[in-house]
Each structure stands twice: as structure tokens, then as C-alpha cells.
Amino acid sequence: MPSSKASAKVLAWPLFDRIVADAMDGGDYTNPWSKRPDGTFVFEPDYGTLRRLLGVPLYLKAPTTTGVPALALDVWIAYELRRAGFDPDAVWPRATHPRILPGPIARLLEKDLLPAKIRDPLQARLMKEGNVKGVTHSSASILGKNYLKQVDVIMTDWATGPELLISTKRMDSSYGKNAPNRVEESYGDAKNLRLRHPLAALGFAFGLRTDIFTKEPETADWLLDLLAKLGREEDAYRATCVILMDYGQDVTLPDDAEGSDDGEDRSAAAGLVDQPAEEEEPVEVPRSQVEQQLAELPPVRIDHDRTPASLSPATFLATLVEHVLDQTPVNMHRGARLRRRDAALQRAKSS
């Protein structure tokens, strides 16, 4: 375990980024789509990458109040949306620092749009330092019907507004105490966001440790039932999912049940402050050190057998991606549409 005065998030990002980079195929995202003989498309999530990402907060022993345990889910979902073919800069958190960067600024930094003598120092300022007030952020808040809400994974652009909004929660302990609060928050957040953004693909992903089935089985049944119902209501989430995490009893996160489950800045989420807290400067970690830390990650298994079909991550991601494509003209999100077409062509060739 590394010793550093840097925050858990700053320590986690180099590991997250390396895991995602390792999962890419020659610098490109693999295609998650396949097509069945009956003509239906299937979204195949990269669970191997998810397992590695989930090992990072366990390795760092990061309490939930640091935000790192839930951040592992955010990074994975954003990675899956890029695999689906959406614009990498439009999906937040981005794959590089700064994690929240408005699309027009990202496009301004593209080659040939600015002279190098202007672009290079500007890019260095945005990419190497902490947040630039009013420009870059470490988290994003979206205005709902009545209040600002910090949303964990977003796809948005100034021309379209928010198209995809996903909230994540994670619970590794104190289930009976925390579960009612998490569900209550989820209902409120869904109504608040849906009423202002009725066409957006609104999703909710819940990470849950599997020992809940032995420690508090009634709570587990109640929670899974409510998560499924959250995804069936017309004015709530478009889709919900549960990620059942199984890891050794000798590996635990510090129990901070009295705090927030995900490290969210409640004052920012409620619109009580103008900006999220300043993001710490990213740290440069030698490649050999990152490799050593990744080799020491605790193993995590995803329990698919006890995951209800309606709450599977595969169904969740497919539903949200297809909703975005259905709600936009065919000349938008061309990359995502081409990925599905490529899967169809691949199926046709193999038939």
C-alpha cells in the first residue's frame, strides 16, 4: 500500500487509468455489441476490467467517504459508454485529466484549430494542474426540477443538453442502516432529474457486496426488489442495475457508515455552493510503481448468478445506449451507430 499525503482519489486515478488503457485494443475501445441469430443486439460488458477497477479502493483501503469506491463504478460505466462508440470527450468522467471538460473547449484543443504557440500552453494548463474555476471540474452537477444534483456519469453537449445521466451508489457494509437512506435519495433524485430532462437516458447503478445475502438476507431481498421497481416507473429511472461484488473476508473497506456512502459533496449537490471543491493536482506515478500496485490488487468476483436479469449491467447499458440513439437523429452519435452496424456485419459474415 503506498504512503502519500495525496488524497485517495489522486492515488486511485493512475491505477484506474492504467487498467482502462490495458483493456483497450491497440489504443482503441473494443466493440461491446454482438448480434444474435434472431436479429437482436446484445451488449457484452467488459467484466474483467470492472473486477480490476473494483480492486483499487480495496487496495488503497479507501473509505466510502473518499468517493473512491463509487468512483470505480463511475470509471467503468464511462469506459463502457466509450466502448459503445460515444464521443470520449462528451462522456464524463473523461479518460484523462481534467475529468469534466466542456465539449467546445475540448474541440478547441484539437490539432489545427489553434496555433501551437497558443494551444500548447493552454493544453498544459488544463491538463496538468487542478481545476480552472468555471472551466474544468472533478465532478458535475446538473439542474433538476428543483435543485442541482451531482451526477456521477454524464453525456452532454451545449447543443443537446444532457442526454445521459447515471447516478451510482455503493454499499459494502451496514446494510440495514444505510439501505433505506440510499433508496429514499434515489427516488428523490430520479424525480428531480426526470422532470427537467424527460428525454434523457436516466440510470441508476448500485454496487453491493455479496455478504449482504448471509448477513442481512431480508434487506437484500427488499433492496433488489426496490431497485427493480425504480427502473419500471415512467417518471423515475429508464434503467437500474446492481453490481454484486464478492471479495475476501480478509479484505475490507474502513467502516464509515455514519458518513455519506459515496463521498458526494451534499452542499454542492443541493445547490448551496457555486462550484464543486477544487480538484487536487494529478500526480505522476512511475510506470513500474503502477504495475507493482496493480499486481497487488485484491481479487474481486462479480456474482452473476444472484443478479436478477432485469438488473444486470448488460441489460442496463444496452437500454440506456439504445434510448440515446432512439431519441436522436441518425446523423448524431455516428460512432455509436457504426459500432452496432459493425456487430451486424460481423454476424452476417460468420453466418
RAKA-V812541 format. One record per run of one state. SS is the DSSP state (H for helix, E for strand, C for the rest). FROM is the first residue (numbers start at 1). TO is the last residue. Records with the same first field share a line. If there is no record, write none. Layout:
SS=FROM-TO ; FROM-TO
//
This chain:
C=1-7 ; 24-24 ; 26-27 ; 29-32 ; 36-40 ; 44-46 ; 61-63 ; 67-67 ; 84-90 ; 93-99 ; 102-102 ; 109-115 ; 129-135 ; 138-139 ; 144-147 ; 152-152 ; 158-160 ; 172-174 ; 197-200 ; 210-211 ; 216-216 ; 231-238 ; 247-265 ; 270-286 ; 296-300 ; 303-308 ; 312-312 ; 327-333 ; 351-351
H=8-23 ; 47-60 ; 64-66 ; 68-83 ; 103-108 ; 116-128 ; 175-196 ; 212-215 ; 217-230 ; 266-269 ; 287-295 ; 309-311 ; 313-326 ; 334-350
E=25-25 ; 28-28 ; 33-35 ; 41-43 ; 91-92 ; 100-101 ; 136-137 ; 140-143 ; 148-151 ; 153-157 ; 161-171 ; 201-209 ; 239-246 ; 301-302
//
